[in-house]
Amino acid sequence: MKTVGRTILVVGGTSGIGLGLALRLRDAGNTVIVGGRRVDLLASIVAEHEIEAVPFDVSDPVSIAAGRDAVLDRHPNLDVVVTMAGIMLPENLLDPGFLATAESTIETNLLGTIRTIAAFLPHLIQRKEATIMTVSSGLAFVPLPMTPTYNATKAAIHSFSESLRVQLRETSVGVVEIVPPGVRTSLLGQDEAGTGMPLDEFLDEVMELLAVPDVTEILVSDVQYLRFAEANGVYPEALGMLSGD
Ligand SMILES: NC(=O)c1ccc[n+]([C@@H]2O[C@H](COP(=O)([O-])OP(=O)(O)OC[C@H]3O[C@@H](n4cnc5c(N)ncnc54)[C@H](OP(=O)(O)O)[C@@H]3O)[C@@H](O)[C@H]2O)c1
C-alpha cells in the first residue's frame, strides 16, 4: 500500500502498537490522528508528538459517531482508518464471572472494530484510494487457552477482514490485516514480563511489509509459526505450547 502522503486515523492509538505505528507513519510523511479513551494520554500525545488526537470509545456508538464527525470535519482527506482498539483479559471459564469479561471483550474488540468500519466506510468509499487496516493476532490462528474470548474475537476479525476485502474489491478501498505476534506492550503485561517481540523490531518489519504493493496481511517473521500452524501440520504442538503443556 501507499505509505506516504496519506491521512491516517489510528483508533486505539494512545499506547503500545497503535501509538508506535502512528509515530512511524507520521515520520514517514503522513498526517496522523490518534483516537482512544484515555484523555490524559491524548493530551500528552498532542503536546509531545505534534499529532492530533480525538476521544474515541469504540464500545459506545455515540462516541464513535462524534469522533468520526470531529475527524472528518478537520480532515476531509482522511483515507486510512486503522482499527487498533483492543483489550485482552484472562478468563476462567469455570467461574461464572467470566461472562462479563467475555461480553466486554466482544464489545471492544469485535463490535468496536465493526462499528468503526461501519462509521467510516461511506466516507472512505468516496476517496480515490483508501485503506482499512484491521488488527487480528497470531492467536486468531491458534488460541491461548487463558484468554478464550480474546482469541475468538481475533479469529472473527480475521474472518471479517477476508469478507470485507472481497465485498470491497470493486471499490477504491483496500483491506490490510495486521496480524501481530506477541509484542512487548502493556496489553497483558508483556512489557513488564519481557516476553514477545520488542515493539521497535516489530514496527521495523511492519513498516517494510506495509509498503509492499497489494499486501493483504502483515505477517512479521515471529507470527508465521502460529499463522500457518494448521497448514504446516504443527497445530497440536502449537496449541500444546500455548496451553503450557
Ligand atoms: N501486544 C501484543 O502482543 C499483541 C498481539 C496481537 C495483537 N495485538 C493487538 O494490537 C492492538 C493494540 O494492542 P497493544 O498491544 O498495543 O496494547 P495497548 O497498549 O493496551 O493498546 C490498546 C489500545 O486500544 C485502545 N482501546 C482499548 N479499548 C478501547 C475502547 N473501548 N475504545 C477505544 N480505544 C480503546 C487503548 O486506548 P485507551 O485505553 O486510551 O482507550 C490503546 O490505545 C490490540 O488490538 C491487540 O489485540 C497485540
Ligand as a Chemical Component Dictionary entry (heavy atoms), coordinates in Angstrom:
data_LIG
# 
_chem_comp.id                   LIG 
_chem_comp.type                 NON-POLYMER 
_chem_comp.pdbx_formal_charge   0 
_chem_comp.three_letter_code    LIG 
# 
loop_
_chem_comp_atom.comp_id 
_chem_comp_atom.atom_id 
_chem_comp_atom.alt_atom_id 
_chem_comp_atom.type_symbol 
_chem_comp_atom.charge 
_chem_comp_atom.model_Cartn_x 
_chem_comp_atom.model_Cartn_y 
_chem_comp_atom.model_Cartn_z 
_chem_comp_atom.pdbx_ordinal 
LIG N1  N1  N 0  0.872   -6.731 22.109 1  
LIG C1  C1  C 0  0.599   -7.913 21.596 2  
LIG O1  O1  O 0  1.248   -8.912 21.949 3  
LIG C2  C2  C 0  -0.485  -8.068 20.568 4  
LIG C3  C3  C 0  -0.540  -9.257 19.838 5  
LIG C4  C4  C 0  -1.552  -9.422 18.895 6  
LIG C5  C5  C 0  -2.483  -8.409 18.682 7  
LIG N2  N2  N 1  -2.399  -7.261 19.405 8  
LIG C6  C6  C 0  -3.426  -6.245 19.176 9  
LIG O2  O2  O 0  -2.831  -4.988 18.954 10 
LIG C7  C7  C 0  -3.751  -3.963 19.347 11 
LIG C8  C8  C 0  -3.017  -2.954 20.219 12 
LIG O3  O3  O 0  -2.648  -3.582 21.435 13 
LIG P1  P1  P 0  -1.314  -3.215 22.241 14 
LIG O4  O4  O 0  -0.562  -4.462 22.428 15 
LIG O5  O5  O -1 -0.676  -2.047 21.636 16 
LIG O6  O6  O 0  -1.910  -2.869 23.691 17 
LIG P2  P2  P 0  -2.253  -1.475 24.401 18 
LIG O7  O7  O 0  -1.029  -0.664 24.573 19 
LIG O8  O8  O 0  -3.039  -1.843 25.609 20 
LIG O9  O9  O 0  -3.176  -0.733 23.337 21 
LIG C9  C9  C 0  -4.543  -0.926 23.248 22 
LIG C10 C10 C 0  -5.154  0.309  22.615 23 
LIG O10 O10 O 0  -6.557  0.065  22.461 24 
LIG C11 C11 C 0  -7.246  1.196  22.967 25 
LIG N3  N3  N 0  -8.573  0.825  23.439 26 
LIG C12 C12 C 0  -8.925  -0.154 24.304 27 
LIG N4  N4  N 0  -10.247 -0.129 24.500 28 
LIG C13 C13 C 0  -10.744 0.890  23.735 29 
LIG C14 C14 C 0  -12.030 1.428  23.515 30 
LIG N5  N5  N 0  -13.123 0.945  24.133 31 
LIG N6  N6  N 0  -12.166 2.464  22.658 32 
LIG C15 C15 C 0  -11.078 2.991  22.031 33 
LIG N7  N7  N 0  -9.825  2.532  22.211 34 
LIG C16 C16 C 0  -9.665  1.501  23.056 35 
LIG C17 C17 C 0  -6.357  1.721  24.084 36 
LIG O11 O11 O 0  -6.617  3.101  24.291 37 
LIG P3  P3  P 0  -7.439  3.687  25.550 38 
LIG O12 O12 O 0  -7.179  2.785  26.720 39 
LIG O13 O13 O 0  -6.862  5.053  25.701 40 
LIG O14 O14 O 0  -8.850  3.686  25.113 41 
LIG C18 C18 C 0  -4.977  1.542  23.486 42 
LIG O15 O15 O 0  -4.645  2.649  22.673 43 
LIG C19 C19 C 0  -4.911  -4.665 20.053 44 
LIG O16 O16 O 0  -5.988  -4.805 19.156 45 
LIG C20 C20 C 0  -4.325  -6.029 20.382 46 
LIG O17 O17 O 0  -5.308  -7.034 20.485 47 
LIG C21 C21 C 0  -1.420  -7.056 20.334 48 
# 
loop_
_chem_comp_bond.comp_id 
_chem_comp_bond.atom_id_1 
_chem_comp_bond.atom_id_2 
_chem_comp_bond.value_order 
_chem_comp_bond.pdbx_ordinal 
LIG N1  C1  SING 1  
LIG C1  O1  DOUB 2  
LIG C1  C2  SING 3  
LIG C2  C3  SING 4  
LIG C2  C21 DOUB 5  
LIG C3  C4  DOUB 6  
LIG C4  C5  SING 7  
LIG C5  N2  DOUB 8  
LIG N2  C6  SING 9  
LIG N2  C21 SING 10 
LIG C6  O2  SING 11 
LIG C6  C20 SING 12 
LIG O2  C7  SING 13 
LIG C7  C8  SING 14 
LIG C7  C19 SING 15 
LIG C8  O3  SING 16 
LIG O3  P1  SING 17 
LIG P1  O4  DOUB 18 
LIG P1  O5  SING 19 
LIG P1  O6  SING 20 
LIG O6  P2  SING 21 
LIG P2  O7  DOUB 22 
LIG P2  O8  SING 23 
LIG P2  O9  SING 24 
LIG O9  C9  SING 25 
LIG C9  C10 SING 26 
LIG C10 O10 SING 27 
LIG C10 C18 SING 28 
LIG O10 C11 SING 29 
LIG C11 N3  SING 30 
LIG C11 C17 SING 31 
LIG N3  C12 SING 32 
LIG N3  C16 SING 33 
LIG C12 N4  DOUB 34 
LIG N4  C13 SING 35 
LIG C13 C14 SING 36 
LIG C13 C16 DOUB 37 
LIG C14 N5  SING 38 
LIG C14 N6  DOUB 39 
LIG N6  C15 SING 40 
LIG C15 N7  DOUB 41 
LIG N7  C16 SING 42 
LIG C17 O11 SING 43 
LIG C17 C18 SING 44 
LIG O11 P3  SING 45 
LIG P3  O12 DOUB 46 
LIG P3  O13 SING 47 
LIG P3  O14 SING 48 
LIG C18 O15 SING 49 
LIG C19 O16 SING 50 
LIG C19 C20 SING 51 
LIG C20 O17 SING 52 
# 
